[in-house]
Structures are given as structure tokens and as C-alpha cells.
Amino acid sequence: MKMSLIVRTTTKLISPFLVAYSAYLMIYGHLSPGGGFQAGVILAVSVILLITSHGYKRVRKTFKFWEVQLIEGASGGFLVLLATVGILFGGFFYNFLRGGDFGSLLSGGIIPLFNIGVALKVGAAFTFMFYILLRWVERD
Amino acid sequence: MIPLIVAFPLIMAFLTSILPALRREKFSKYLFLIGMLSSWIILPQIIENLPFNEIVGNWNRISGIEVAADNYNLLFIMAELILSAFVALYVYGNYYPKKIENKAYVLLLLLHAGLLGAFISRDLFNYYIYMEIASVASFALVGISKEKGARRAAFKYAIFSLLASYIFILGIGIIYLKTGYLNLALIKENLRMSREINVALTLAFTSLLLKSGIFPLHFWLPDAHSKADAPISALLSGLVVKAPAYGMILLTLTFPIGIFVQRTLLTLAFLSMFFGIAMAILQKNSERLLAYHTVSQMGYVLLGIALLNPLGAAYYALAHALFKGGLFLSVGTIAEHYNTRDLEKLSYRSSKLLAIAIILLSLAIGGISPFIGAFGKSKISEGLYGFLKYLLYLGGIGTLVSFTKLNYYLSKRKEKAEIPRKKTIIPLLLGTLTLVGGIYLYPHLNILKDLSSIAMAFILFYLLKNLGVFEISTEAFIPEQFSSLGKEINAYMFLFTALLLLFLLNFL
């Protein structure tokens, strides 16, 4: 499932930019348009582009199956844990890290943390789904 | 505090899912047990501050998501916690083969978290999301069963359950469009009835009826519930069909329900009750018999909802969760050890504890008086008038006839099978719980009525047996085209659409 040289070079060039864009979306999600889910989808697209151009077997060597599985579960657990820590400060999902000036990065409290967690969860989950489907398609 | 009841199983589900990546699969059963039982820690605090509501994250009501516990949903939460604890103990250990053990545990934890989340929520969209988590987990759990035809049943279940979900969310969307809120308390404050709200209510009620398996829309239920493994069937019949029933209770508490809607629901409830019994009497497969009883018993729950008696419906849902869960666990255990689900080959002679459990649970489902079933029935029949009370009584006798048949076949002496002690004790505990719970909640004995209904059930059973009713094969009534799954789904889809259009045209 290898595509032509032009496609492979282009996707290799584009993928890092997509990761950077996704990182911007997840960190600045509370200040600008975007947020966890969108960032996660773009994160997943950066891997899925590589899969379509280089083939599943090649990509699996760099982004290992168990790593993706670990990130997926761990970020999900992190999200619920972060919400549970709020109980100590006043309530489930309570924003206990308030601070910073209006409009600055730190003013979001735990919201950027949530965005990062959601982005990793969504990105890993989409990649994981692709891996499982492709493992089934390319099993011969 | 209330959201923690969902948070613990959810954390454990995520932690269990990363264990294969770390090559520590052997710990998954401990995490599973912690996740299934940890919600009990929160329960005393919820009961202490009843009724209790909380907006998640301490936001105000308009921007936050509200969760609450009150007299109605506490019963659903109790049913969930009790039955899932028993199922967790049943599955714990080596019920599932090593290869799928981890996945089954994660799915069970997600099912548990989803059901609890649906039962505590006071926000339509949040309720929908959690019900979906529970449904998606249950499709997969039906699909991993060893039984032949399980995947086909799971596919059918998935198609119709997802169809119901989409139609339900369309209804929610219309409600949101017209009132501007998803929070039920705020909707109630700002509600002005209009044609659009009527359409939304019709869509929501029809889809919830499909999801809870009420008579004309029950077609997916017997397959899905009878092909799954015994503990999964117990959860599906005991709890998963209760989530849509809870949704209907939320809707009836929020919106004014017209007399016509009420009459329709009442008719459907009685139709479902008697259809379920009639089909159950004809079944030869033990699990299918119990699955058709779920159709019939959901009719009782719907009866409570239709009479605007949500407390009665909630109590009956609790009672049904206990005895139907116990029945699926006990009969399923026997069926598993005999390696068949054919009633004529099964017997409980080889295990006395299971025999006692099944007899106790059969009496409970028939509504015999010190058991919890009698309490549920007395709560439901409060608002009933005239001849409908006799119809309810007749339904009880029908249920007893069908369970006389089950016990008659099971009590015959057949070849022996070794059944491990743990698997017999859990159904027995559930059986005694129905007795103890019934005595605690409703200490009334009604010996004359009970004895006469048991006697009538025995007479009817022998009459039907001598008439040869039990020899009738239900397979002969299934159209030939239904052997291909696509045609079957198309036919049922047509039925659902016709019913939806009928309701829409009448309720407008």
C-alpha cells in the first residue's frame, strides 16, 4: 500500500505542520476558535495521512500499536481524574486553578489541561480505530 | 458528590483498557471488581441528603449540566448497583476466556458507568449520551457471546437501537429549538405547548418505546437477550431496558401528557403484557422464554408510566431488575453446564440451591405476596380502575402459568451436571433478596388471593399441556424471507415507520 514518491514526500513535509497546528489548537483552545476535539482530529489526520501514503506496516514501526493504546486509555483516565480532583476544592469538574489576567494563557485554569487530554484521547482513538480496521484488512 | 458514582467505574474502565499495552492483563480482574463495587461508597451519602441536586462544576443552572438524586431515580440507582454487583461477582474470576477477558471487563465497566450516568442525569442531552454509552457497550457484549447467531442478534439490536437514538435526538433538538434549554427544570419553567413540542414528544416517546422493547416494537429484544451470555442477559433485561423507561418517566414529569397519549401508552402496556406472556408460553428455549417475559414485564413498567404514577413504575423496575436478573443468572447457569438451551433437556435436580433460587424467583415474578413482585404490583395498581385491575390480575396468572411450565420442565429428572458452588450461591442470594426486600417494603400477606392464583395457574397449565399448546412450534410462523437479515430488518423498519407516522398523525 505504498503511494508514489511525490505523495510520500509531501505527506512527510505536511505532517509536522499538522502536529504543530494541533498543538496550537489544544493549548489556545479556550482563547481562540478550536478546542480539544478539533485538535485531536487534526492530530489523528497527521498520522492517517502517513498511513495512506506509506502503508500501515511502515507506520506501525514508528507509532506502535501499544503506544497508541496506552495514550488513548491514559488520557481518558487523566480526564476523569482531573474532574475528580475538583471534588477536593468544591465540586466535580470544579475549575480549581483559576488565575492569570483576562485573555492570557493561564486564565483558563484547568480548561487547557482538559483540552490537551481530550485532544490526545480523540487523536489516539481515531488512530487506534484506523489501526484496527487496517489490521483486519491487511491481515493476509 | 453524585457524579463520583459514575466517575469511579469510568476511571477503572480507562485503566483496565491500558493494561494490555503494559502487558499486565492479569490485574484486569481486580480493577474490574474495584470499578464495579466502588460506586457503593457514595450511596450512603446520597441517601442521607435526599433529594439532592448538583450542577456539575458549580456553574449556574443555565450553563451547567444538572445531576440529581430523588425518590424516583434512587430506586433505579439501587437496582443498578445491586444487580451489577452480583453480575460482577458472577463474572469475576475465569468466566471469560483469557483472550477476550480484558475487553469484556472494559465493556462491562462502561455499561455500568453509562447506566448510572443515565439514571442520575437531569439534562436531556446528557441522558442521551450516557444511554448511548450503555447501548454501545451492550451491542459489543451481545456480539462476543459464544452462542450461535449471537452476532446476527447483536447487529439487529445495534441497528434498531441506533435508529431509536437518532429519532430521540431529533426530538430533543426540536425541544431545544422551541424552549432554548436542555435542563428539565428550566424546560418545565419556560414551556409553552405547541405543535412542534407535540411532534418532539411523539418522536421521543416512540423511540424510547422501541428502545425499551414494548410490544409492536419488541422484535429485536428476544434475539438480543436470548443469544447473550447469562450474566450479560441479566444486565440487559434487568437494567439496560430500564434506561429508556427512566427517560419516559423524566418526560412525563416535565411535560403535560394529554389524555390521548396516556390512553395509547396504557393500551400498549396491556398489549405488551399479554403478548409477552403468550409468546413466552410457546417458547421451548429457556432463555427466549425469559426474554419474552421481559417484553411482558416492561408492559407493567409502562403501565406505571402511563398512569402518571412514576413511583410505582420505579418500584416495579427495581423489583423486575432483581428477579429477572436472578432468573437469567440461574437458568443461564444450568443452560451453560448442560451445553444447550433447550428446555426439555435441562434440569435443576443436580443442584438443590439453584432449584430453591429458581422457585423463589418464579414466585417473585408471579407477584406472590411476601415477595417484592407483589409490592411492585400493588404500587402500580394504585391508579387502576374498573376492569383494568382484573386484567392486571389476569396478567399475573399468565406469568405464573409460564413459570409453572419452566419449573415443570426443570424439575424433571435428567442427566447430571456439575455446577460450581459460586454460580449457585449468587442466584440464591438474589432470590432471598427478593423475599427479604418484599417483606421489608410491603409486609402484607394475601394468602387467599395468592393460593387461588397459583391453583388457577396450575389448572391452566395442565389444560394447555393436554390441549397440546406447548407442542406448537413458533418457528412455523416466521416468514420464509426472514432468513436473510436484510429483509427482516427492512420489514421491521417498515413497521416502526408506520407506527411512528400513526402516532404523529394522531398526536398533532
Chai-1 contact restraints between the chains, C-beta under 6 A:
chainA,res_idxA,chainB,res_idxB,connection_type,confidence,min_distance_angstrom,max_distance_angstrom,comment,restraint_id
A,W66,B,A21,contact,1.0,0.0,6.0,A-B,restraint_1
A,Q69,B,A21,contact,1.0,0.0,6.0,A-B,restraint_2
A,L70,B,I18,contact,1.0,0.0,6.0,A-B,restraint_3
A,L70,B,A21,contact,1.0,0.0,6.0,A-B,restraint_4
A,G73,B,F14,contact,1.0,0.0,6.0,A-B,restraint_5
A,G73,B,S17,contact,1.0,0.0,6.0,A-B,restraint_6
A,G73,B,I18,contact,1.0,0.0,6.0,A-B,restraint_7
A,A74,B,I18,contact,1.0,0.0,6.0,A-B,restraint_8
A,G76,B,F14,contact,1.0,0.0,6.0,A-B,restraint_9
A,G77,B,I11,contact,1.0,0.0,6.0,A-B,restraint_10
A,G77,B,F14,contact,1.0,0.0,6.0,A-B,restraint_11
A,G77,B,L15,contact,1.0,0.0,6.0,A-B,restraint_12
A,V80,B,A7,contact,1.0,0.0,6.0,A-B,restraint_13
A,V80,B,L10,contact,1.0,0.0,6.0,A-B,restraint_14
A,V80,B,I11,contact,1.0,0.0,6.0,A-B,restraint_15
A,T84,B,A7,contact,1.0,0.0,6.0,A-B,restraint_16
A,G90,B,N58,contact,1.0,0.0,6.0,A-B,restraint_17
A,G91,B,N58,contact,1.0,0.0,6.0,A-B,restraint_18
A,F92,B,P3,contact,1.0,0.0,6.0,A-B,restraint_19
A,F92,B,V56,contact,1.0,0.0,6.0,A-B,restraint_20
A,F93,B,V56,contact,1.0,0.0,6.0,A-B,restraint_21
A,F93,B,G57,contact,1.0,0.0,6.0,A-B,restraint_22
A,Y94,B,G57,contact,1.0,0.0,6.0,A-B,restraint_23
A,Y94,B,N58,contact,1.0,0.0,6.0,A-B,restraint_24
